[in-house]
């Protein structure tokens, strides 16, 4: 009888332990599923917030109508000139800006976009596209873009301190927005994988920089 009671107690204990284990595993799975769902939601939010494309802009509408070689040839030629404008403005920030954060971003812009210019110029040669020049600016909006960039740079040359930082942020946000509008269609419309990869990188990097610059506008009292 004593042995029978011991056996019953042992069985009850085993069942109890098993129940606790199953409960713990169930809760852990629910937690993992919750984390996965959160990761999925965060990932989705990051994807949606990483692009600030303006599909109503003239740049987007023009580039969205181009495909294959037509897109690649036009995008490369215009983006080389566009990047050169950003680099020129960023070089001014290294000497005229008040905030170190802005100088650091200028360094990043110079480094990243100079490399992209070199890459795109090599693609022009490899794919027998004409070298970048005013001849490639085939529509009035692109010609206007070049004139606007030159005007931005000339205006920035006369400024320093807070006046420079405020004007630089406004101009570079506008400049980045134009690049995003040009690059966004290339993720599907470009012919070469190199261009597709480049357009994705431009959209992601410059969307992130716009978000940062807009935050600085608020933090430094430039928003109004």
C-alpha positions in Angstrom: 0.0 0.0 0.0 2.8 2.3 0.9 4.5 1.7 -2.4 1.2 2.3 -4.3 0.8 5.7 -2.6 4.4 6.6 -3.5 3.7 5.7 -7.1 0.5 7.8 -7.2 2.4 10.8 -5.8 5.2 10.4 -8.3 2.7 10.2 -11.2 0.9 13.4 -10.0 4.2 15.2 -9.7 5.2 14.2 -13.3 1.9 15.4 -14.6 2.2 18.7 -12.8 5.8 19.3 -14.1 4.6 18.4 -17.6 1.8 20.9 -17.3 4.1 23.7 -16.2 6.5 22.9 -19.0 3.7 23.0 -21.6 2.5 26.3 -20.2 5.9 27.8 -20.3 6.5 26.7 -23.9 3.1 28.0 -25.0 3.8 31.4 -23.4 7.3 31.5 -25.0 5.9 30.7 -28.4 3.3 33.4 -28.0 6.0 35.8 -27.0 8.1 34.9 -30.0 5.1 35.2 -32.3 4.5 38.6 -30.7 8.1 39.6 -31.3 8.0 38.4 -34.9 4.8 40.4 -35.4 6.4 43.4 -34.0 9.5 42.9 -36.1 7.2 42.6 -39.1 5.3 45.7 -38.3 8.5 47.7 -37.6 10.1 46.4 -40.8 6.9 47.5 -42.7 7.1 50.9 -41.1 10.7 51.2 -42.0 10.1 50.4 -45.6 7.2 52.8 -45.9 9.0 55.6 -44.1 12.3 55.1 -46.0 10.8 56.5 -49.2 9.6 60.1 -49.6 9.0 59.9 -53.3 6.6 62.6 -54.7 4.8 60.9 -57.5 3.1 64.1 -58.5 6.5 65.8 -59.3 7.7 66.4 -62.8 10.9 64.5 -62.2 9.0 61.3 -61.1 6.5 61.5 -63.9 9.3 61.9 -66.5 11.5 59.1 -65.2 8.6 56.7 -64.6 7.9 56.8 -68.3 11.4 55.6 -69.2 12.5 52.0 -69.2 15.5 49.9 -70.1 18.4 51.7 -71.7 16.4 54.9 -72.0 16.0 55.1 -68.2 19.6 54.1 -67.5 21.1 56.5 -70.0 19.0 59.5 -68.8 19.2 58.7 -65.1 23.0 58.3 -65.1 23.7 61.5 -67.0 21.4 63.6 -64.9 22.3 62.1 -61.6 26.0 62.6 -62.2 25.3 66.4 -62.6 22.8 66.3 -59.7 25.4 64.7 -57.4 28.0 67.2 -58.4 25.7 70.0 -57.3 25.2 68.3 -53.9 28.9 67.8 -53.5 29.5 71.5 -54.2 27.0 72.6 -51.6 28.4 70.1 -49.1 31.9 71.4 -49.5 30.7 74.9 -48.6 29.1 73.4 -45.4 32.5 72.1 -44.3 33.7 75.7 -43.9 30.6 77.9 -43.5 28.3 75.7 -41.3 27.8 76.5 -37.7 26.7 73.0 -36.4 29.2 70.1 -36.4 26.4 67.7 -37.2 25.9 69.5 -40.5 29.6 69.4 -41.2 29.6 65.6 -40.5 26.7 65.0 -42.9 28.5 67.1 -45.5 31.5 64.8 -45.2 29.2 61.8 -45.7 27.5 63.4 -48.8 30.9 64.2 -50.4 32.2 60.7 -49.8 29.1 58.8 -50.9 28.1 60.9 -53.9 31.7 61.2 -55.2 31.9 57.4 -55.3 28.6 57.2 -57.0 29.7 59.7 -59.6 32.8 57.6 -60.3 30.7 54.4 -60.6 28.1 56.0 -62.9 30.8 57.5 -65.2 32.4 54.0 -65.5 28.9 52.6 -66.4 28.6 55.2 -69.2 31.9 53.9 -70.6 31.1 50.2 -70.2 27.6 50.5 -71.7 28.6 53.0 -74.5 26.4 55.8 -73.2 27.3 59.4 -74.0 29.3 61.1 -71.3 27.4 63.5 -69.1 26.9 67.0 -70.5 24.2 69.5 -71.1 23.2 67.5 -74.1 21.7 64.9 -71.9 19.4 67.3 -70.2 16.6 66.6 -72.6 13.7 68.3 -70.9 13.1 71.7 -69.4 12.6 70.4 -65.9 16.2 68.9 -65.9 17.6 72.1 -67.3 15.8 74.0 -64.6 17.2 71.7 -62.0 20.7 72.5 -63.1 20.1 76.2 -62.9 18.5 75.9 -59.5 21.5 74.0 -58.1 23.9 76.6 -59.4 21.8 79.4 -57.8 21.6 77.5 -54.5 25.4 77.2 -54.4 26.0 80.9 -55.2 23.6 82.0 -52.5 25.2 79.7 -49.9 28.6 81.2 -50.7 27.5 84.5 -49.1 26.3 82.9 -45.9 27.7 81.5 -42.7 26.6 80.5 -39.2 22.9 80.0 -38.5 22.0 81.8 -41.8 24.0 79.3 -43.7 22.7 76.3 -41.8 19.1 77.3 -42.3 19.5 77.9 -46.0 21.6 74.8 -46.5 19.1 72.5 -44.8 16.2 74.0 -46.9 18.2 73.7 -50.2 19.6 70.2 -49.5 16.2 68.8 -48.5 14.8 70.1 -51.8 17.8 68.7 -53.7 17.5 65.3 -52.0 13.8 65.2 -52.8 14.6 65.7 -56.5 17.1 62.9 -56.4 14.5 60.5 -54.8 11.9 61.4 -57.4 14.4 60.6 -60.2 15.7 57.4 -58.6 12.5 55.8 -57.4 11.3 54.5 -60.8 14.6 52.9 -61.5 14.0 50.2 -58.9 11.7 48.6 -61.5 12.4 50.5 -64.8 16.2 50.3 -65.0 17.8 47.8 -67.3 21.0 47.1 -65.5 21.2 45.6 -62.0 23.9 48.1 -61.1 21.5 50.9 -61.7 18.6 49.2 -59.9 20.9 48.7 -56.8 22.1 52.3 -57.1 18.6 53.8 -57.3 17.5 51.8 -54.2 20.5 53.0 -52.3 19.9 56.6 -53.3 16.2 56.5 -52.2 17.1 54.9 -48.9 20.0 57.1 -48.0 18.6 60.4 -49.1 15.2 59.7 -47.5 17.0 59.1 -44.2 19.0 62.3 -44.6 15.9 64.3 -45.3 14.3 63.0 -42.1 17.5 64.0 -40.2 17.7 67.4 -41.7 14.0 68.1 -41.0 14.6 67.1 -37.3 17.6 69.6 -37.2 15.3 72.3 -38.6 13.0 71.8 -35.6 15.8 71.3 -33.0 17.7 74.5 -34.2 14.7 76.7 -34.6 14.8 76.8 -38.4 11.3 75.2 -39.0 9.5 78.5 -39.4 
